[in-house]
Amino acid sequence: MEKLSRRTVLKGALSGAAAASLPSMAWSEQAAPVQRKGRIKQSVSRWCYKDTPLDQLCAYSAQIGLKAVDLLNPEEWEVPRRYGLICSMGYGGGGDIPNALNRVENHAKIEEGLRKSIPLAAKAGVPNVITFSGNRAGMSDEEGAKNTIAGLNRLKKIAEDNGVVICMELLNSKVNHKDYMCDHTAWGVQVVEAVNSPHVKLLYDIYHMQIMEGDLIATIQANIQWLGHFHTGGVPGRHELDNTQEVQWDGVMRGIAATNYQGYVAHEFVPTRDPLTSLRQAADLCDV
């Protein structure tokens, strides 16, 4: 397939209603990309922009100074590279939210998936792949931790050999993912600390952890060595990062930057207004 130029795709991305609603600093295919401060490497989660073609999302993301696109399947990992971006977090067969590492019967399938996808991630320059704890479904947190540690111990050499980080996501069990086991930082840190590999870490979703425990900056700074990736999302509602919700995003970003964190912060909010305008505003707010 003929390689699409940034100019062609960006023109499509900014046409019609989307272009009309962008900030007054009108974007065009000739606009110079925004130069960010670089203390926070920002990304965007693909699923939140499902109505925007991936090429257009990548072109616009590059234009506003983002560095990556999050949560792509292996067949999509090369697309961001056309625009000078990477896929910062890939799907790779690491289970799903309710069914994953806290049950031993899931380990073989997850290992099969990640054994196949992690070398592909390394080749495509994808630094992280995602996995989950799974739901409790009556299991104690102690048994779940033991099982999850065993599962990650099976996987860590694959990640280490390929220079890819397996990230287990922290999610809230109060609003969005009832019964999910890895719903507090302390539980997740207990698990990855026991596995003790620089290639097995947590995906710290700021939206989810604000709902479950708050105390964001102190928790992040105390556990930064075990945090491999971040997601954003306004609380409550998982919408725009604006003054309608409770997290002070520039403060949280400064807290992350103070740790000398070198990974990515991916925007994972569902826009209620023009999606590209909201993404640009989030990128501006988090550029500390």
Backbone as JSON, one array per atom type, in Angstrom:
{
  "sequence": "MEKLSRRTVLKGALSGAAAASLPSMAWSEQAAPVQRKGRIKQSVSRWCYKDTPLDQLCAYSAQIGLKAVDLLNPEEWEVPRRYGLICSMGYGGGGDIPNALNRVENHAKIEEGLRKSIPLAAKAGVPNVITFSGNRAGMSDEEGAKNTIAGLNRLKKIAEDNGVVICMELLNSKVNHKDYMCDHTAWGVQVVEAVNSPHVKLLYDIYHMQIMEGDLIATIQANIQWLGHFHTGGVPGRHELDNTQEVQWDGVMRGIAATNYQGYVAHEFVPTRDPLTSLRQAADLCDV",
  "N": [[0.85, -1.18, 0.0], [0.52, 2.25, -0.8], [2.56, 4.55, 0.82], [1.21, 6.81, 3.1], [1.28, 10.32, 3.19], [2.14, 12.65, 5.78], [1.03, 15.15, 5.37], [-1.17, 14.68, 3.63], [-2.8, 12.95, 5.18], [-3.18, 14.43, 7.53], [-4.58, 16.58, 6.53], [-7.0, 15.37, 5.94], [-7.71, 14.64, 8.53], [-8.21, 17.06, 9.73], [-10.34, 18.15, 8.47], [-13.65, 19.45, 7.75], [-16.06, 19.32, 10.39], [-14.37, 18.8, 12.54], [-12.05, 20.34, 12.04], [-13.18, 22.87, 12.08], [-13.76, 23.2, 14.75], [-11.38, 23.28, 16.09], [-8.78, 24.86, 18.12], [-8.22, 28.48, 18.0], [-5.76, 28.93, 16.91], [-5.29, 27.99, 14.1], [-4.99, 24.79, 12.68], [-3.17, 23.38, 10.05], [-2.1, 21.46, 7.17], [0.34, 22.51, 6.73], [1.29, 23.44, 9.11], [3.78, 23.82, 11.62], [5.0, 21.15, 13.65], [4.11, 20.97, 17.12], [6.41, 21.85, 19.59], [7.26, 20.19, 22.38], [8.01, 20.35, 25.95], [9.25, 18.08, 26.91], [9.59, 16.78, 29.34], [7.57, 15.1, 30.08], [6.65, 12.37, 28.28], [4.19, 12.11, 26.04], [1.32, 10.18, 25.1], [-1.43, 8.63, 23.3], [-4.45, 6.89, 23.8], [-5.7, 4.52, 21.66], [-8.35, 3.39, 21.57], [-10.11, 5.26, 22.54], [-10.62, 6.96, 20.5], [-12.1, 5.85, 18.45], [-13.64, 6.47, 16.22], [-12.01, 7.91, 14.61], [-9.86, 7.48, 11.95], [-6.92, 5.44, 12.19], [-4.52, 6.3, 10.95], [-5.05, 9.04, 10.67], [-5.32, 9.81, 13.35], [-2.72, 9.32, 14.25], [-1.26, 11.13, 12.64], [-2.26, 13.61, 13.51], [-1.6, 13.46, 16.22], [1.2, 13.46, 16.13], [1.5, 16.02, 15.13], [0.7, 17.66, 17.26], [2.61, 17.24, 19.11], [2.71, 14.84, 20.53], [4.17, 11.63, 21.36], [3.56, 9.0, 20.86], [1.25, 6.22, 20.33], [-1.19, 4.43, 22.06], [-2.14, 1.07, 23.03], [-2.53, -0.72, 20.75], [-3.12, -3.34, 18.38], [-1.01, -6.09, 17.26], [-0.9, -6.08, 14.39], [-1.16, -3.41, 13.85], [1.04, -2.06, 14.76], [3.06, -0.94, 13.22], [1.99, 1.33, 12.07], [2.06, 3.9, 13.55], [4.75, 4.53, 13.2], [5.05, 5.61, 10.7], [4.66, 8.24, 11.1], [6.58, 9.21, 12.73], [6.19, 8.34, 15.3], [5.71, 5.93, 18.01], [4.19, 2.77, 18.93], [3.23, 2.78, 22.15], [2.23, 1.05, 24.05], [1.33, -2.21, 23.7], [-1.2, -4.56, 22.72], [-0.97, -8.04, 23.29], [-1.84, -10.65, 23.68], [-2.04, -11.02, 26.4], [-4.05, -11.95, 28.12], [-7.35, -11.02, 29.41], [-9.35, -8.45, 31.0], [-11.18, -9.66, 33.01], [-10.2, -12.28, 33.0], [-7.29, -13.58, 33.65], [-3.99, -13.47, 34.97], [-4.3, -14.29, 37.65], [-5.32, -16.79, 37.85], [-4.23, -20.04, 37.64], [-4.88, -21.75, 35.56], [-5.02, -20.13, 33.36], [-2.47, -19.5, 32.63], [-0.88, -20.89, 30.7], [-2.01, -20.24, 28.2], [-1.72, -17.47, 28.16], [1.07, -17.29, 28.29], [1.69, -18.48, 25.83], [0.61, -16.59, 24.06], [2.11, -14.23, 24.66], [4.72, -15.13, 24.28], [4.76, -15.29, 21.58], [4.12, -12.67, 20.76], [5.85, -10.82, 22.04], [8.57, -10.89, 20.94], [7.9, -9.79, 18.45], [7.02, -7.3, 19.23], [9.41, -6.21, 20.18], [10.85, -6.06, 17.79], [9.31, -4.2, 16.42], [9.71, -1.96, 17.9], [8.1, -1.52, 20.11], [7.71, -0.72, 23.38], [6.32, -1.77, 25.57], [4.0, -4.3, 26.69], [0.66, -5.26, 27.47], [-0.92, -6.69, 30.37], [-3.13, -8.36, 32.72], [-4.61, -8.78, 36.01], [-6.97, -10.24, 36.37], [-10.3, -11.11, 37.53], [-11.55, -11.45, 40.93], [-13.61, -13.35, 41.67], [-14.41, -14.84, 43.93], [-11.94, -15.72, 44.85], [-9.26, -15.37, 47.19], [-7.26, -12.44, 47.88], [-4.68, -13.07, 48.6], [-4.2, -15.67, 47.57], [-4.56, -15.05, 44.9], [-2.45, -13.26, 44.47], [-0.24, -14.96, 44.84], [-0.62, -16.75, 42.67], [-0.48, -14.97, 40.51], [2.12, -13.99, 40.72], [3.49, -16.36, 40.17], [2.7, -16.77, 37.52], [3.78, -14.48, 36.23], [6.45, -14.93, 36.73], [6.89, -17.04, 34.98], [6.88, -15.66, 32.63], [8.77, -13.61, 32.64], [11.41, -13.95, 31.67], [11.11, -14.09, 28.91], [10.36, -11.47, 28.38], [12.62, -10.1, 29.35], [14.67, -11.1, 27.69], [14.01, -9.93, 25.32], [13.9, -7.23, 25.73], [11.54, -5.91, 26.38], [8.82, -4.59, 28.28], [6.55, -6.1, 30.44], [3.46, -5.03, 31.43], [1.26, -4.93, 34.07], [-2.04, -3.97, 34.54], [-3.37, -1.58, 36.79], [-6.62, -1.24, 37.94], [-9.84, 0.23, 38.7], [-12.14, -1.24, 41.01], [-14.46, -0.3, 41.85], [-16.16, 1.33, 40.31], [-15.9, 0.84, 37.46], [-14.81, -1.77, 36.88], [-15.88, -4.12, 38.32], [-14.95, -6.29, 40.92], [-12.38, -6.76, 40.05], [-9.05, -7.79, 40.62], [-6.41, -6.61, 40.86], [-6.53, -3.92, 42.13], [-5.53, -2.06, 43.84], [-2.64, -0.12, 44.54], [-0.79, -1.16, 46.39], [-1.22, -3.96, 46.38], [-0.54, -4.59, 43.74], [2.16, -3.75, 43.65], [3.27, -5.45, 45.55], [3.15, -7.84, 44.12], [4.73, -7.41, 41.71], [7.13, -6.7, 42.85], [7.86, -9.06, 44.08], [8.29, -10.66, 41.85], [10.41, -9.3, 40.75], [11.8, -8.13, 38.47], [13.18, -5.9, 36.08], [11.7, -5.83, 33.84], [9.09, -6.39, 34.31], [6.37, -4.71, 35.3], [4.02, -2.26, 36.63], [1.1, -0.91, 35.13], [0.12, 2.12, 35.83], [-2.84, 3.45, 36.21], [-4.06, 6.53, 36.37], [-6.63, 7.62, 36.57], [-8.13, 5.37, 37.49], [-6.83, 4.8, 39.93], [-7.16, 7.14, 41.37], [-9.87, 6.96, 41.94], [-9.9, 4.66, 43.57], [-8.01, 5.06, 45.68], [-6.73, 7.58, 45.82], [-4.31, 10.08, 46.84], [-2.26, 10.5, 44.99], [0.3, 11.6, 43.99], [2.19, 11.12, 46.05], [1.98, 8.33, 46.25], [2.75, 7.49, 43.68], [5.41, 8.49, 43.6], [6.59, 7.06, 45.65], [6.62, 4.51, 44.67], [7.79, 4.4, 42.19], [9.76, 2.9, 40.89], [8.52, 0.56, 40.22], [6.62, 1.19, 38.41], [5.65, 1.19, 35.15], [4.28, 2.55, 33.19], [1.78, 5.03, 32.43], [-1.7, 5.99, 32.56], [-4.18, 8.43, 31.75], [-7.25, 10.17, 32.7], [-10.23, 11.88, 33.26], [-11.69, 12.46, 36.49], [-14.75, 12.6, 38.17], [-16.04, 10.18, 35.72], [-14.32, 9.74, 33.51], [-13.66, 11.5, 31.45], [-12.75, 14.54, 29.71], [-9.66, 16.21, 30.65], [-10.15, 18.54, 32.55], [-11.54, 21.5, 34.19], [-13.82, 20.46, 35.28], [-13.54, 18.27, 36.84], [-11.71, 16.3, 39.35], [-8.92, 15.88, 39.57], [-5.77, 17.44, 39.74], [-4.09, 17.95, 37.1], [-1.7, 19.06, 36.05], [-0.17, 19.26, 38.34], [0.09, 16.54, 39.1], [1.56, 15.61, 36.9], [3.92, 17.05, 37.23], [4.75, 15.86, 39.56], [5.3, 13.27, 38.64], [7.31, 13.84, 36.74], [9.31, 14.72, 38.43], [10.46, 12.43, 39.41], [12.19, 11.59, 37.52], [11.18, 9.87, 35.65], [11.12, 7.92, 32.7], [9.36, 6.82, 30.92], [6.13, 6.56, 29.26], [3.18, 8.64, 29.26], [-0.06, 8.07, 28.73], [-2.95, 9.38, 27.24], [-6.11, 8.48, 28.18], [-8.87, 9.09, 28.04], [-12.4, 9.5, 27.45], [-13.6, 11.52, 25.04], [-16.0, 14.16, 25.35], [-16.5, 16.32, 23.89], [-15.37, 17.94, 20.86], [-13.18, 15.55, 19.65], [-10.41, 15.84, 18.84], [-9.76, 18.44, 19.56], [-10.06, 18.22, 22.35], [-8.02, 16.4, 22.91], [-5.75, 17.87, 22.2], [-5.92, 19.91, 24.12], [-5.54, 18.44, 26.48], [-2.93, 17.55, 26.07], [-1.57, 19.99, 26.13], [-2.05, 20.79, 28.81], [-0.71, 18.82, 30.25], [1.92, 19.2, 29.65], [4.44, 19.89, 31.26]],
  "CA": [[0.0, 0.0, 0.0], [1.32, 3.46, -0.9], [2.73, 5.22, 2.1], [0.47, 8.05, 3.2], [2.07, 11.43, 3.7], [1.53, 13.34, 6.91], [0.21, 16.26, 4.87], [-2.44, 14.15, 3.11], [-3.64, 12.42, 6.25], [-3.55, 15.5, 8.44], [-5.62, 17.36, 5.88], [-8.25, 14.64, 6.19], [-8.04, 14.67, 9.96], [-8.62, 18.39, 10.15], [-11.39, 18.64, 7.6], [-15.02, 19.44, 8.23], [-16.43, 19.81, 11.72], [-13.23, 18.74, 13.45], [-11.21, 21.5, 11.8], [-13.9, 24.07, 12.49], [-13.83, 23.31, 16.2], [-10.06, 23.33, 16.68], [-8.47, 26.16, 18.68], [-8.09, 29.56, 17.03], [-4.47, 28.74, 16.22], [-5.79, 27.01, 13.13], [-4.03, 23.81, 12.22], [-3.24, 23.0, 8.64], [-1.06, 20.5, 6.87], [1.64, 23.19, 6.69], [1.68, 23.9, 10.45], [4.94, 23.14, 12.22], [4.62, 20.38, 14.85], [4.33, 21.6, 18.43], [7.6, 21.4, 20.31], [6.95, 20.04, 23.8], [9.13, 20.5, 26.88], [9.96, 16.8, 26.93], [9.68, 16.15, 30.67], [6.56, 14.05, 30.04], [6.43, 11.86, 26.92], [2.76, 11.87, 26.0], [0.76, 9.23, 24.14], [-2.89, 8.66, 23.25], [-5.02, 5.54, 23.7], [-6.44, 4.38, 20.4], [-9.77, 3.03, 21.66], [-10.92, 6.45, 22.86], [-10.81, 7.71, 19.24], [-12.44, 4.77, 17.51], [-14.24, 7.01, 15.0], [-10.96, 8.58, 13.85], [-8.94, 6.5, 11.37], [-5.65, 5.4, 12.91], [-3.55, 7.17, 10.29], [-5.36, 10.43, 11.0], [-4.99, 10.02, 14.75], [-1.26, 9.38, 14.33], [-0.8, 12.38, 12.03], [-2.6, 14.72, 14.4], [-0.82, 13.31, 17.45], [2.55, 13.96, 15.83], [1.42, 17.46, 14.92], [0.55, 18.38, 18.53], [3.75, 16.97, 19.96], [2.71, 13.55, 21.21], [5.28, 10.76, 20.95], [3.18, 7.59, 20.72], [-0.15, 5.81, 20.37], [-1.3, 3.33, 23.01], [-3.14, 0.01, 22.95], [-2.72, -1.18, 19.38], [-2.87, -4.76, 18.11], [0.25, -6.27, 16.53], [-0.97, -5.7, 12.98], [-1.19, -1.95, 13.76], [2.2, -1.47, 15.42], [3.91, -0.18, 12.29], [1.33, 2.55, 11.58], [2.6, 5.14, 14.12], [6.11, 4.82, 12.75], [4.97, 6.45, 9.5], [4.51, 9.63, 11.52], [7.62, 9.49, 13.7], [5.72, 7.91, 16.62], [5.75, 4.49, 18.24], [3.13, 2.23, 19.78], [3.86, 2.78, 23.48], [1.7, -0.09, 24.81], [0.69, -3.09, 22.74], [-1.89, -5.8, 23.06], [-0.16, -9.15, 22.8], [-2.28, -11.94, 24.18], [-1.8, -11.08, 27.83], [-5.29, -12.17, 28.84], [-8.25, -9.88, 29.4], [-9.56, -7.89, 32.34], [-11.7, -10.62, 33.99], [-9.58, -13.61, 32.93], [-5.85, -13.39, 33.4], [-2.9, -14.16, 35.64], [-4.54, -14.79, 39.01], [-5.75, -18.19, 37.78], [-3.17, -20.86, 37.04], [-5.36, -22.36, 34.32], [-4.85, -19.17, 32.26], [-1.06, -19.19, 32.41], [-0.32, -21.45, 29.47], [-2.51, -19.47, 27.05], [-1.08, -16.15, 28.2], [2.47, -17.49, 27.9], [1.72, -18.72, 24.39], [0.38, -15.32, 23.37], [3.21, -13.29, 24.85], [5.92, -15.7, 23.66], [4.66, -14.97, 20.15], [4.01, -11.24, 20.47], [6.92, -9.99, 22.59], [9.62, -10.66, 19.94], [7.37, -8.88, 17.43], [7.04, -5.97, 19.84], [10.81, -5.75, 20.18], [11.2, -5.74, 16.4], [8.56, -3.01, 16.01], [10.02, -0.84, 18.78], [7.03, -1.35, 21.09], [8.43, -0.97, 24.63], [5.49, -2.38, 26.61], [2.78, -5.05, 26.36], [-0.24, -5.19, 28.61], [-1.57, -7.86, 30.92], [-4.09, -8.05, 33.78], [-4.69, -9.77, 37.09], [-8.2, -11.01, 36.35], [-11.24, -10.85, 38.62], [-11.45, -12.32, 42.11], [-14.57, -14.46, 41.55], [-14.35, -15.63, 45.15], [-10.57, -16.03, 45.25], [-8.64, -14.41, 48.1], [-6.18, -11.65, 47.31], [-3.42, -13.77, 48.88], [-4.05, -16.73, 46.57], [-4.41, -14.39, 43.61], [-1.09, -12.74, 44.37], [0.66, -16.11, 44.65], [-0.79, -17.24, 41.3], [-0.02, -13.95, 39.56], [3.58, -14.02, 40.79], [3.93, -17.56, 39.44], [2.48, -16.54, 36.09], [4.75, -13.5, 35.75], [7.77, -15.58, 36.73], [6.98, -17.8, 33.74], [6.94, -14.75, 31.49], [9.72, -12.51, 32.73], [12.61, -14.16, 30.84], [10.74, -13.71, 27.54], [10.44, -10.01, 28.33], [14.02, -9.68, 29.55], [15.46, -11.45, 26.51], [13.62, -9.08, 24.18], [13.94, -5.81, 26.1], [10.17, -5.4, 26.42], [8.28, -4.6, 29.64], [5.18, -6.56, 30.64], [2.81, -4.14, 32.39], [-0.04, -5.35, 34.58], [-2.77, -2.73, 34.77], [-4.17, -1.27, 37.97], [-7.95, -0.77, 37.56], [-10.73, 0.36, 39.85], [-13.21, -2.23, 41.13], [-15.57, 0.42, 42.49], [-17.05, 1.92, 39.31], [-15.82, 0.31, 36.1], [-14.41, -3.17, 36.72], [-16.26, -4.77, 39.58], [-14.33, -7.56, 41.3], [-11.01, -6.87, 39.54], [-8.17, -8.03, 41.77], [-5.31, -5.64, 40.96], [-7.27, -2.66, 42.25], [-4.8, -1.16, 44.74], [-1.21, -0.08, 44.24], [-0.03, -2.03, 47.3], [-1.31, -5.34, 45.9], [0.25, -4.7, 42.51], [3.58, -3.64, 43.97], [3.64, -6.72, 46.21], [3.33, -8.86, 43.08], [5.87, -7.17, 40.82], [8.35, -6.72, 43.67], [8.22, -10.47, 44.26], [8.82, -11.13, 40.56], [11.74, -8.68, 40.82], [12.42, -7.97, 37.15], [12.96, -4.58, 35.5], [10.83, -5.98, 32.67], [7.73, -6.66, 34.78], [5.99, -3.52, 36.07], [2.6, -1.93, 36.68], [0.51, 0.21, 34.39], [-0.57, 2.91, 36.85], [-3.89, 4.26, 35.59], [-4.32, 7.59, 37.34], [-8.08, 7.67, 36.73], [-8.58, 4.27, 38.33], [-6.27, 4.87, 41.28], [-7.81, 8.25, 42.08], [-11.14, 6.43, 42.44], [-9.7, 3.64, 44.6], [-7.18, 5.39, 46.84], [-6.21, 8.94, 45.86], [-2.92, 10.23, 47.29], [-1.6, 10.1, 43.74], [1.71, 11.96, 43.82], [3.0, 10.4, 47.04], [2.0, 6.9, 45.9], [3.58, 7.36, 42.48], [6.82, 8.72, 43.89], [7.1, 6.0, 46.53], [6.65, 3.22, 43.98], [8.07, 4.68, 40.77], [10.59, 1.87, 40.25], [7.66, -0.54, 39.79], [5.6, 1.73, 37.51], [6.22, 1.22, 33.81], [3.45, 3.26, 32.23], [0.67, 5.74, 33.05], [-2.87, 6.41, 31.8], [-4.95, 9.54, 32.31], [-8.7, 10.16, 32.52], [-10.85, 12.76, 34.23], [-12.48, 11.84, 37.56], [-15.41, 11.35, 37.74], [-16.58, 10.06, 34.38], [-13.3, 9.38, 32.52], [-13.75, 12.4, 30.31], [-11.66, 15.49, 29.52], [-8.83, 16.66, 31.77], [-10.49, 19.95, 32.64], [-11.91, 21.98, 35.52], [-15.07, 19.84, 35.74], [-13.23, 17.06, 37.59], [-11.02, 16.55, 40.61], [-7.45, 15.7, 39.57], [-4.97, 18.57, 39.25], [-3.23, 17.17, 36.21], [-0.34, 19.6, 35.93], [0.53, 18.88, 39.56], [0.44, 15.12, 39.02], [2.63, 15.48, 35.92], [5.16, 17.52, 37.86], [5.16, 14.81, 40.5], [5.91, 12.19, 37.85], [8.56, 14.32, 36.15], [10.32, 14.86, 39.49], [11.1, 11.13, 39.65], [13.01, 11.29, 36.34], [10.52, 8.79, 34.9], [11.47, 8.01, 31.29], [8.36, 6.16, 30.1], [5.08, 7.32, 28.59], [1.89, 8.93, 29.88], [-1.02, 7.98, 27.62], [-4.28, 9.91, 27.52], [-7.12, 7.43, 28.01], [-10.18, 9.61, 28.41], [-13.39, 9.47, 26.38], [-14.0, 12.91, 24.84], [-17.41, 14.53, 25.23], [-16.54, 17.43, 22.93], [-14.6, 17.55, 19.67], [-12.1, 14.7, 20.17], [-9.06, 16.33, 18.6], [-9.59, 19.62, 20.42], [-9.87, 17.75, 23.72], [-6.69, 15.79, 22.98], [-4.78, 18.97, 22.2], [-5.99, 20.6, 25.42], [-4.9, 17.56, 27.46], [-1.48, 17.59, 25.81], [-1.08, 21.28, 26.64], [-2.14, 20.79, 30.27], [0.26, 17.89, 30.84], [3.26, 19.56, 29.19], [4.92, 20.69, 32.4]],
  "C": [[0.88, 1.23, 0.0], [1.38, 4.15, 0.45], [2.02, 6.56, 2.09], [1.37, 9.14, 3.75], [1.35, 12.06, 4.88], [0.61, 14.45, 6.42], [-1.15, 15.77, 4.4], [-3.36, 13.71, 4.23], [-4.09, 13.51, 7.19], [-4.64, 16.37, 7.84], [-6.97, 16.7, 6.07], [-8.68, 14.73, 7.63], [-8.63, 15.99, 10.37], [-9.72, 18.97, 9.27], [-12.72, 18.7, 8.33], [-15.17, 19.97, 9.64], [-15.25, 19.82, 12.67], [-12.35, 19.96, 13.29], [-11.87, 22.77, 12.3], [-13.86, 24.28, 13.99], [-12.47, 23.33, 16.86], [-9.77, 24.72, 17.22], [-8.17, 27.19, 17.6], [-6.76, 29.51, 16.29], [-4.66, 27.64, 15.2], [-4.69, 26.1, 12.64], [-4.26, 23.52, 10.75], [-2.12, 22.02, 8.39], [0.32, 21.15, 6.78], [2.13, 23.6, 8.08], [2.88, 23.12, 10.96], [4.48, 22.36, 13.45], [4.94, 21.14, 16.13], [5.59, 21.0, 19.06], [7.29, 21.38, 21.8], [8.22, 20.14, 24.66], [9.92, 19.21, 27.04], [10.09, 16.15, 28.29], [8.68, 15.0, 30.8], [6.38, 13.63, 28.58], [4.98, 11.4, 26.83], [2.35, 10.97, 24.84], [-0.75, 9.37, 24.16], [-3.41, 7.25, 23.06], [-5.97, 5.46, 22.51], [-7.94, 4.21, 20.6], [-10.67, 4.22, 21.97], [-11.26, 7.27, 21.62], [-11.19, 6.75, 18.13], [-13.06, 5.28, 16.22], [-13.24, 7.78, 14.14], [-10.04, 7.53, 13.26], [-7.56, 6.58, 12.02], [-4.61, 6.3, 12.26], [-3.8, 8.64, 10.64], [-5.02, 10.74, 12.46], [-3.48, 10.15, 14.93], [-0.74, 10.71, 13.78], [-1.06, 13.56, 12.95], [-1.79, 14.66, 15.69], [0.61, 13.81, 17.25], [2.55, 15.48, 15.72], [1.34, 18.22, 16.24], [1.61, 17.97, 19.55], [3.68, 15.72, 20.8], [3.82, 12.68, 20.63], [4.84, 9.35, 20.59], [1.67, 7.43, 20.69], [-0.21, 4.52, 21.19], [-2.35, 2.32, 22.6], [-3.54, -0.31, 21.51], [-2.45, -2.68, 19.31], [-1.62, -4.91, 17.25], [0.21, -5.83, 15.06], [-1.0, -4.19, 12.77], [0.1, -1.3, 14.23], [3.07, -0.64, 14.5], [3.3, 1.16, 11.89], [1.91, 3.8, 12.22], [3.97, 5.52, 13.61], [6.13, 5.66, 11.47], [4.98, 7.93, 9.85], [5.53, 10.01, 12.59], [7.22, 9.15, 15.13], [6.03, 6.43, 16.81], [4.41, 4.07, 18.86], [3.74, 2.06, 21.16], [3.37, 1.66, 24.38], [0.92, -0.96, 23.85], [-0.14, -4.17, 23.4], [-1.07, -6.96, 22.5], [-0.56, -10.5, 23.33], [-2.08, -12.13, 25.67], [-3.04, -11.32, 28.68], [-6.22, -10.99, 28.68], [-8.58, -9.5, 30.83], [-10.12, -8.92, 33.32], [-10.93, -11.93, 34.07], [-8.09, -13.49, 32.62], [-5.01, -14.12, 34.43], [-3.21, -14.72, 37.03], [-5.12, -16.2, 39.02], [-4.73, -19.0, 36.99], [-3.6, -21.44, 35.71], [-5.25, -21.41, 33.12], [-3.39, -18.99, 31.84], [-0.53, -19.69, 31.07], [-0.75, -20.64, 28.25], [-1.86, -18.09, 27.01], [0.39, -16.26, 27.79], [2.59, -17.71, 26.4], [1.56, -17.41, 23.62], [1.57, -14.38, 23.47], [4.52, -13.82, 24.28], [5.94, -15.39, 22.15], [4.78, -13.47, 19.91], [5.19, -10.41, 20.97], [8.1, -9.84, 21.62], [9.16, -9.73, 18.82], [7.35, -7.45, 17.95], [8.45, -5.39, 19.82], [11.22, -5.3, 18.78], [10.54, -4.44, 15.95], [8.84, -1.8, 16.9], [8.93, -0.52, 19.77], [7.61, -1.68, 22.46], [7.66, -1.76, 25.67], [4.36, -3.21, 26.0], [1.96, -5.18, 27.64], [-0.73, -6.56, 29.06], [-2.42, -7.42, 32.11], [-4.01, -9.11, 34.87], [-5.83, -10.74, 36.87], [-9.07, -10.66, 37.55], [-11.05, -11.82, 39.77], [-12.34, -13.56, 41.97], [-14.46, -15.42, 42.75], [-12.96, -15.98, 45.63], [-10.04, -14.97, 46.2], [-7.52, -13.65, 47.39], [-4.83, -12.34, 47.51], [-3.18, -14.87, 47.85], [-3.84, -16.12, 45.19], [-3.01, -13.84, 43.41], [-0.09, -13.87, 44.11], [0.6, -16.62, 43.21], [-0.24, -16.26, 40.28], [1.5, -13.88, 39.56], [4.13, -15.22, 40.0], [3.79, -17.36, 37.94], [3.5, -15.57, 35.51], [6.16, -14.05, 35.77], [7.98, -16.45, 35.5], [7.28, -16.9, 32.54], [8.16, -13.83, 31.48], [10.96, -12.72, 31.85], [12.32, -13.81, 29.37], [10.88, -12.2, 27.38], [11.88, -9.53, 28.43], [14.86, -9.95, 28.3], [15.19, -10.54, 25.33], [13.61, -7.59, 24.5], [12.58, -5.15, 26.1], [9.66, -5.52, 27.85], [6.84, -5.1, 29.61], [4.56, -5.7, 31.74], [1.44, -4.68, 32.78], [-0.81, -4.1, 35.03], [-3.5, -2.73, 36.11], [-5.49, -0.66, 37.51], [-8.82, -0.62, 38.79], [-11.8, -0.74, 39.82], [-14.48, -1.61, 41.72], [-16.61, 0.88, 41.49], [-17.07, 1.11, 38.02], [-15.6, -1.19, 36.0], [-14.64, -3.91, 38.04], [-15.51, -6.09, 39.74], [-12.91, -7.74, 40.76], [-10.04, -6.92, 40.71], [-7.07, -6.98, 41.94], [-5.88, -4.23, 41.0], [-6.67, -1.71, 43.27], [-3.31, -1.26, 44.43], [-0.44, -1.07, 45.11], [-0.06, -3.48, 46.84], [-0.44, -5.53, 44.66], [1.74, -4.65, 42.78], [4.08, -4.9, 44.67], [3.95, -7.79, 45.17], [4.6, -8.6, 42.26], [7.18, -7.12, 41.59], [8.81, -8.15, 43.9], [8.81, -11.07, 42.99], [10.22, -10.56, 40.33], [12.46, -8.68, 39.47], [12.17, -6.56, 36.65], [12.05, -4.62, 34.27], [9.43, -6.47, 33.04], [7.34, -5.52, 35.72], [4.47, -3.36, 36.05], [2.28, -0.82, 35.7], [-0.35, 0.96, 35.41], [-1.57, 3.82, 36.14], [-4.36, 5.27, 36.63], [-5.82, 7.75, 37.6], [-8.55, 6.6, 37.72], [-8.07, 4.4, 39.76], [-6.77, 6.08, 42.06], [-9.14, 7.78, 42.68], [-10.92, 5.51, 43.64], [-8.99, 4.16, 45.85], [-6.69, 6.81, 46.9], [-4.73, 8.98, 46.21], [-1.95, 9.94, 46.14], [-0.1, 10.37, 43.74], [2.59, 11.18, 44.79], [3.09, 8.92, 46.7], [2.88, 6.66, 44.68], [5.06, 7.48, 42.83], [7.41, 7.61, 44.76], [7.32, 4.69, 45.79], [7.13, 3.32, 42.54], [8.91, 3.58, 40.12], [9.77, 0.7, 39.73], [6.58, -0.09, 38.81], [6.21, 1.91, 36.12], [5.48, 2.08, 32.82], [2.33, 3.95, 33.01], [-0.46, 5.97, 32.04], [-3.55, 7.58, 32.52], [-6.45, 9.31, 32.09], [-9.35, 10.97, 33.62], [-11.74, 12.03, 35.22], [-13.44, 12.89, 38.12], [-15.71, 11.35, 36.24], [-15.63, 9.63, 33.28], [-13.42, 10.22, 31.24], [-12.58, 13.38, 30.32], [-10.92, 15.84, 30.81], [-9.04, 18.16, 31.93], [-10.96, 20.31, 34.04], [-13.28, 21.47, 35.98], [-14.81, 18.62, 36.63], [-12.11, 17.33, 38.59], [-9.51, 16.39, 40.61], [-6.78, 16.97, 39.04], [-3.84, 18.0, 38.4], [-1.83, 17.74, 36.08], [0.48, 19.27, 37.17], [0.97, 17.44, 39.55], [1.6, 14.92, 38.03], [3.96, 15.98, 36.47], [5.69, 16.5, 38.86], [5.83, 13.65, 39.8], [7.27, 12.64, 37.31], [9.67, 14.43, 37.19], [11.04, 13.56, 39.8], [12.09, 10.76, 38.56], [12.49, 10.08, 35.57], [10.75, 9.0, 33.4], [10.43, 7.37, 30.35], [7.31, 7.11, 29.56], [3.88, 7.53, 29.5], [0.88, 9.0, 28.74], [-2.38, 8.51, 28.05], [-5.32, 8.85, 27.18], [-8.46, 7.93, 28.54], [-11.1, 9.58, 27.19], [-13.91, 10.88, 26.16], [-15.52, 13.07, 24.76], [-17.61, 15.69, 24.27], [-15.77, 16.99, 21.68], [-13.35, 16.79, 20.11], [-10.71, 15.29, 20.0], [-8.77, 17.58, 19.41], [-9.3, 19.19, 21.85], [-8.48, 17.14, 23.91], [-5.62, 16.87, 23.03], [-4.76, 19.68, 23.56], [-5.33, 19.77, 26.52], [-3.39, 17.58, 27.31], [-0.87, 18.88, 26.32], [-1.01, 21.27, 28.16], [-1.03, 19.94, 30.9], [1.7, 18.16, 30.41], [3.9, 20.49, 30.22], [6.44, 20.86, 32.35]]
}
